[in-house]
Amino acid sequence: MERLLICIFTFLLCFVPENIAKKGFGPGEQEWGFVQVRPYANMFWWLYYTTADVKSYYEKPLIIWLQGGPGGSSTSYGNFEELGPLDIDLYPRNYTWVKNYNVLFIDNPVGTGFSKAENISGFVKTNAQIANDLLECIRGFYKELPKFKPVPTYITTESYGGKMGAEFALVWNRAQNAGIIESNLKGVALGDAWISPIDSVMTWAPYLLNMGVIDKEDFKEIEADTKVLKEKIETGKWKEATDYTSYMQANISRKTYNVDFYNILSKIYLCSHCLSPLSAGDPIFRYFIQVGTQSLYDLMNGPVKEALGLNITHIIQSGKVYDFLREDFMKPVTNIVEQLLNETNLNVFVYNGQLDLIVDTPGTLRWIEKLKWKHIDTWKTSKRHPLISQDIIEGYFKAYHNLRVYWVNRAGHMVPADNPAAMEVILQHLTT
């Protein structure tokens, strides 16, 4: 009798799905949870299992998405505005990444989105602290879903997320090689990434002039501001540099009648505050946090919060996240990218939208070409190839060894949303 019961139980197990996941918000199976990465610091993650026609979810790679800011929410902006299964109006997105990959959104740093700092010690002040918190978050994720440990995994990022993601990839790779964490991290993609802030800002004036957005008199004034900013950075006045960058951004907004820093070809409306006098310290924050619309806020704090059973107000601490990182905001992490290229076997992808101003393509190329990497001269002289999707040229790329750089046509700061066809090909290159 006992043997018969065992046989019946084994037979029934064959008809139980490999994954008994939860139904969260929207289509497909999902998982989500919190990881206490430090005392008083809790990080929120939200996984969408792939909807691809596979026998097992684990046949498909795991893609991690890190939003910018610092303080922009992956679970809201990245999910509903860029690459999740539903758009902000809750219509199915044709180019959702979930069709081909398992996608993990992480609200990072602590205090962003649904992630929560229980007191002031929960917030971070440096990029290194952010990377360590993310590693702890991944440990917690694997503890909850251990079958993902051998799955090929890739970090994808946007804006300030690139600065955070680069160091996260380096810390994770070292832990993986040391056997401290069992995982299969394979690469990192840095999208319109705030890697070298001074190189981005120094190219604002020539970029705007060449695109016909400013005239030569405006150019001279912005160039003079750039020299002031450069002096502050060279003398280590990091908070002053952050504030002065805000001043420059506001000055450019006034001169261009509110040009969209995310996409210079976006339609804009004349606004009275763009013409008003400026003072140093006007917030650049709104151009990095990607808070989205009121409807996004209502969505996250309404039906999403209810469906996930959460008892926390989304994005309520995001402003504090930025404030605590103001000292670190303008510091470069080009040395981290150099270590990724020189010391690891990870694929390092850099992609940039041609219409992005805040992290313009000339500024990105400027720091790439100065990298202290043994293959940089060969990369520079390598042939540039067209990035093709369905016989349409969506951009260009240049590759050598473990570095690939992409120029993306018809896209601004948010490449996955602006040119999803190009992004789809970039992801295929990254994961194969």
Protein Blocks (a to p, Z undefined) as FASTA:
>chain_A
ZZmmmmmmmmmmmmgcfbdcddfededjdddddddfbghiacdddddddfbdcfbfklpc
cdddddehehiafklmmmmmmmpmbdfkopacfklcklmmccddddddehiajbccfbfk
lpcfbfklmmmmmmmmmmmmmmmmmmlmmpccddddehjlmmmmmmmmmmmmmmmmnopa
gcddfbdcdehiafblmlmmmmmmmmmmmnopacfklmmmmmmmmmmmmmmmmnopaklm
mmmmmmmmmmmmmmnnopafklmkbccdddfklmpccdehiafklmmnonopfklmmmmm
mmmmmmnopacdehklmmmmmmmmmmmmmpccklmmmmmmmmmcbdcdddddfkbmklgf
klmmmmmmmpccfklmmmmmpccddddeehiafbdcddehjbccdddehiafklmlmmmm
lmmmmmmmmmZZ
